[in-house]
Amino acid sequence: MSKLPLPFYQRPDVVQIARDLIGKYLFSTVDGILTGGRIVETEAYAHINDQACHSHLGRYTARTKVMYEAGGVAYTYLIYGRYVLFNIITNEAGKADAVLIRGLEPTEGLPEMLLRRGLTKSARNLTGGPGLLTQALGITTKHYGTDLTGNLIWMEDRQEPVPADQILASPRVGIDYAGLDAALPWRFRLQGSPWTSPAR
């Protein structure tokens, strides 16, 4: 059990990083309570040749500025006015790539996660979706820019390698606006996991 170090995030291939994060663990200690679990679904977004990426064509705004930092920080933002999405910035500074965490198998702090989600029993709608897992882990827009090697939000390698044939690659979800780039097979899922999000 060790935290993923900055060099893990600062590699140049965001698609490889998104794949490598399957089977790693994501944790938070919000309000002093440890919650988290095993990552079972991710999506890669590249700053070059990917119209789905927020930094496409060098877009630099108040929302995207953290994407231009060196990899290993959190990029959180609101969608539909209610859901927070949690992304990991990768690559070196100025090369604004990101990995969206889409699904989590809960392993720590289950009572607190249920409370935060307003649920009474553990099921896919606890953490099986990018806007659900952030609620369960207490991750909000306040965590924008958080150092992912600290003690607030971090990833761990628990030495549970996932065989390549158990990782499914498919197009990303909800990015029809991205033209041909919407078909890139940059969504990764752990085969057979009941905790991946319901989108195809």
Order of alpha helices (4+ residues) and beta strands (2+ residues): beta-alpha-alpha-beta-beta-beta-beta-beta-alpha-alpha-alpha-beta-beta-beta
